[in-house]
Structures are given as structure tokens and as C-alpha cells.
């Protein structure tokens, strides 16, 4: 049986607080930073989070964003590195 996102949302909203907490626990266990395209390796940037298969640290993008960089500027880094399709790279940073 497949469920649409709208159906899933309705089911989640109908849960009591304890059940919602359990659902969150189950979902977070199935996610890992690596599945989002983010990794941490002690030997690279001292273990700081970075985009997988790159030396692009997440803190760089966070810093650029805080300084007012537009999404187009951030997308340039992905376009130049050709690591991910640019929008996918930007989405994974926002998700992380």
C-alpha cells in the first residue's frame, strides 16, 4: 500500500504527542548526514561537516549566507565544483 504525502501528513497530525515523538525518533534514525550529502571525516577540516566527495565545508556556505550571499552565489560554488546538480547541492545545505 502506498500513501501520498497528504495522507501521511494527515496520519501524523492525528498522532498524540507520544506517538509523534516516536515517529520522529524512527525517522531520524533512518537519516544520516551522509544520506543528505554531508559528511564528517576527522582528517578533513578537523572533522567539520563538508559536502561529500569535496573539500567544501558547510561552515563556508553558512558564513556566506550570513554575510548576505544570494542563492545564486552559493550555486556558483556547486557549478564550479560539479559535485552535485547546483540546486541539489543548495537543497542539501538548507536541509543540513
N, C-alpha and C positions, 0 to 999 in steps of 0.2 A: 504494500500500500504506500503510495506516495502522498505527500502533504505539501500544499502550497505554502509559501511564506506567510500569507494572510491567515491561513488555517493554523499554522504553527504559532503565530502571534496571538491569535485568539485563545489557543490552548495555554500558552504561557501566562497570559493575563488572567486566566481563570484559576491559576495555582494559588495556594496560600503562601505566606511568606517563607515557611519552612521548605515547602516544595520548590519555590523559586530559588532559594539558596542552594538546594541540592542540584537543580538544573544548571545553575551557574558553575557549581563545582565540577559537574560532569563535563560541561563544555570547555571549561578552562583546562581540564586535564587532557583534552584531545588536541588542544592548541599548543604549539611551542613556538618560540621565537624563530626557529629555523623554518617552520612551515610558513611563516609570514615573510620570509626572505631576509630576515635579520639573524645574525649570528654573533656569538662572542667567543673569541679564541684568546687565551691568555698571552700567547706570543705575538698577537697583532693588536696594536694600540693599547697594550696593557689590559686586554680583556674588554675594552669598551665595545658597545654594540656597533655593528657595522653592517652594510649591505653584503649579503652572501656573495662570495667569489669576487670581492672587490676590496679595496683599501679605502672605501668611502665611509667614514664614521657617521653614525646617526647624529652625534652631537653637532657636527658641522652644519647639517641641514636645520637642526633646531635653532642653532645660533643665527644662521642666515634668516630664518623665518622671523625670529625675534627682532632682528635688525630691519625688518620690513621688506625682505625679498619677496617678490611675487612668485606665484607658482611657475610662471614661465621661466624665471631664472633658475629655479630648482630643477625644472625639467631639462634644462640645458646640460646639467651635470650627467643626467642619465643618458641623454642623447649622445654626448661626447664619449661616455664610457661604453655605451651599447651593452649594458648589463641586462637591462630589462626594457621592454617597451616603456617609453617615458612615463605614460600615465600610470602604468602598473607600479613602477618604482615610486612615484609620488604617493599612490594609494597605500603602499605598504608602509611608507614613513608615517603617514597620517594614522594608520591603524596601530602602529607600534607606539 
